[in-house]
Amino acid sequence: MINRETISKGQTATRYGHPKIKMSDTRCADPDLQLDVDVMILEYTLYHAIKSQFGLLSIGCRDATQTTEANRLLTIFDRFINHFNRRHPAHPKSNEFYSNLDMLEFLVLLSNRSSTTTTTEFSRDTRNKLRSVSVENLASRRRWLGGRGRYARRLSKQPATSKDNVLRDVEDRICRFWNRNRHDVAGSSQHRPSQSQSMTVSSPSLFDLLPRFMTISAEMSATLNLPPNETWMHVACEFMLQASLESLGTHPHASIIEEDKNVLPRLDDCFAWGYVDPRHLIPDDDGEDVCGGGGGGRRRRRRRRRELDEKTQLVNDLFTDPDSVVVTGEEHDNVTTDPVGSGREDPEWTQIRSQWLSEFSIPADASERYRSSRLDRLIVKFPLEKFLPNLVTFMQNVWDQSCEELDGKPILAQIEQGHIKSLGVEGDEFEEFLSRVGLGRKKSSPEILTFDGTWKCMVQK
């Protein structure tokens, strides 16, 4: 790969050939450099595909020209990654690449919910995969609720403040009420059609986008080494509220196919996000307490921690109190003094989540009309058309921050902007670099590079 040493020694000119030869031609001059160049192009096409989706979403997916451009860049990336995988099947991609890929998928799915312009027409195979993911998302939230229940039972044996008990009781009462009566209010609201009018039958639900948002947030938090702040918590909680409104307002016979009728999420499914001791996320097969002592218990705990994938652990860490002591690795097996584990949920998240869930508070004897009216008021109080732009802006700010602070911007994108800051190459040194590789800046044109021709060359091979 390109590094500062090769640039300072003038070796880059050798890597890219004679200055008079275009980059799109010189990549074929030295097969040993093909992987390096392909990786740079792959990262660059992904970067611009993400930028175009952010641009499209920022204007509400209403501009046909920008939609066409976003589709074009998405197609370029899609074709090139297929080309890359065929040419370099054994090359492992970086964690940063997969994090950016998660971001792109989320944005494409979000833009697909647009009512005026559809950026991507999903194939039947893709729709089937999305439906399978939807079922798995619901199962994952139910596993979380089960783990949360086991975790709460362990906590109940420890000293707890009356405030903690009140919060749990209020949340349980709210969720039980709406879970019991959800079908009575679905589809009976005058405001509810506007809540989902931008969503086609094949579009992903907000509930299905929520896990992707949490995963991306966890990846960004770990990458930037920053715990989530209060702003993120409110964005995440409103996301859960919007997913709840969409689900509670969906009639089981109105807009979904037969096999999906039993996978509509409940209120507690939508709000099933927070910290759970990892030892409680997967129950023992034989029904024994996963936190029980003995050698067999320790072996089971090790096996179950291995079964938890990295993303699940990252998301769980997202809600951990930064002031709590977290014991990891084999040390976790030897902890016997604390039966509920060493981590605990961030109290700020607990409070904010409870605050947003309390928006669904309702008298226990409320009539069907009152329940429906309650949803109407929430839809007016928290309009989806206001939340989505705020969500996109927040995510774009975090993504931009990660690109700038962690040198996450692709080399080719930096060159396009007139520097290679990640390698400390700027100013006169950068101009010298351009001259050596045959990319001297033209006075008549402000841009440095136009890669469309390079992309087409790569994609067609």
Secondary structure, 3 states (H helix, E strand, C coil): CCCHHHHHCCCHHHHHCCCCCCHHHHCCCCHHHHHHHHHHHHHHHHHHHHHHHHHHHHCCCCCHHHHHHHHHHHHHHHHHHHHHHHHCCCCCCCHHHHHHHHHHHHHHHHHCCCCCCCCCCCCHHHHHHHHHHHHHHHHHHHHHHHHHHHHHHHHCCCCCCHHHHHHHHHHHHHHHHHHHHHHHHCCCCCCHHHHHCCCCCCCCCHHHHHHHHHHHHHHHHHHHCCCCCHHHHHHHHHHHHHHHHHHHCCCCCCCCCHHHHHHCCCHHHHCCCCCCCHHHCCCCCCCCCCCCCHHHHHHHHHHHHHHCCHHHHHHHHHCECCCCCCCCHHHHHHCCCCCCCCCCECHHHHHHHHHHHHHHCCCCCCCHHHHHHHHHHHHHHCCHHHHHHHHHHHHHHHHHHHHHHCCCCCHHHHHHCCCEHHHCECHHHHHHHHHHCCCCCCCCCCCCCCCHHHHHHHHHC
